[in-house]
Amino acid sequence: MQSLSIISVNIWQVLISFANLAILTWIMKKFLFKPVKKILDARKESIDSAYARAGEAEAQAEEHRKDYAAALAAAKQTTDQMISDAAREAERRGNEIENEARDRAQEIRRQAEADALLEKKKAEEDMKREIADISAQLTGKLLEREIRPEDHRKLVDSFLQELDG
């Protein structure tokens, strides 16, 4: 029987061990688990608030990106409109300058034609006078003795009228 006494269970020892375990568990729960749980809860709350702030910052950044994209599109549209307006204005001004140049060229041509016509008439008049003078001198020398000065003048006038006609 000796072998059974070694294996025997002492109930009081078991109860004291359970009491020790219960006391240690209560002490650990009271002084260790609750403070650690508070620290872990505070850390979890800090991490959750950081995630919330990061989510808000991301949403705000997305909103700013959308605003920037809208502003960029509006600016592009405005610049496109300004460019097309400037092109239309340049074309209109180019046409206006071209028309002014054409009108000016026509005016210069008309003036040149008028000047040329005036010079032509002046040259014709000068030529007529010269021809009349030369013919008068020739005729005068040839007929100096036979024609009086009044007849001579009539002859020259008639000659000039034939040249005009």
CORZI-V573198 format. One record per residue. OMEGA is omega in whole degrees, 0 to 359 (999 if undefined). D_LAST is the distance of its C-alpha to the last C-alpha in Angstrom with 2 decimals. Layout:
BEGIN
OMEGA&D_LAST  OMEGA&D_LAST
END
This chain:
BEGIN
180&178.39  181&177.18  180&173.89  181&173.15  178&173.69  182&170.92  188&168.51  184&169.60  177&167.18  186&167.96  182&166.52  178&166.58  179&164.59  181&162.01  179&161.77  178&161.43  177&158.71  179&156.85  177&157.29  179&156.03  180&153.03  180&152.33  179&152.64  179&150.42  180&147.86  180&147.95  180&147.65  179&144.79  184&143.05  188&143.61  184&142.75  185&140.61  183&138.80  178&137.59  179&136.05  178&134.54  177&133.24  179&131.73  179&130.07  178&128.74  178&127.51  178&125.76  179&124.21  179&123.12  178&121.64  179&119.81  178&118.40  179&117.41  177&115.59  177&113.84  179&112.72  179&111.57  178&109.59  177&108.10  178&107.14  179&105.54  178&103.69  178&102.49  179&101.34  178&99.60  178&97.96  178&96.78  177&95.37  178&93.58  179&92.24  178&90.90  179&89.36  179&87.81  179&86.45  179&84.97  179&83.46  179&82.07  179&80.54  179&79.02  178&77.65  179&76.17  180&74.58  180&73.20  177&71.79  179&70.30  180&68.66  180&67.40  180&66.00  176&64.23  180&62.87  179&61.67  178&60.04  180&58.25  179&57.16  179&55.97  179&53.99  181&52.49  177&51.65  178&50.22  179&47.95  179&46.95  179&46.18  179&44.23  178&42.14  180&41.59  179&40.54  179&38.16  180&36.63  179&36.45  178&34.81  179&32.16  179&31.59  179&31.37  179&28.90  180&26.70  180&27.01  178&26.24  179&23.11  178&22.02  180&23.00  178&21.19  179&17.92  178&18.56  179&19.45  180&16.37  179&14.16  179&16.69  178&16.67  180&12.91  179&13.43  179&16.54  180&15.07  180&12.43  180&15.45  178&17.62  180&15.49  180&15.18  181&18.90  181&19.86  178&18.02  180&19.47  179&22.81  181&22.72  180&21.62  181&24.10  181&26.85  186&26.19  186&25.81  183&27.80  187&30.35  186&28.31  177&25.42  182&26.23  179&24.61  178&22.89  179&21.27  180&20.31  179&18.57  179&16.60  180&15.58  180&14.41  179&12.40  178&10.67  180&10.11  179&8.73  177&6.20  179&5.18  178&5.55  185&3.80  999&0.00
END
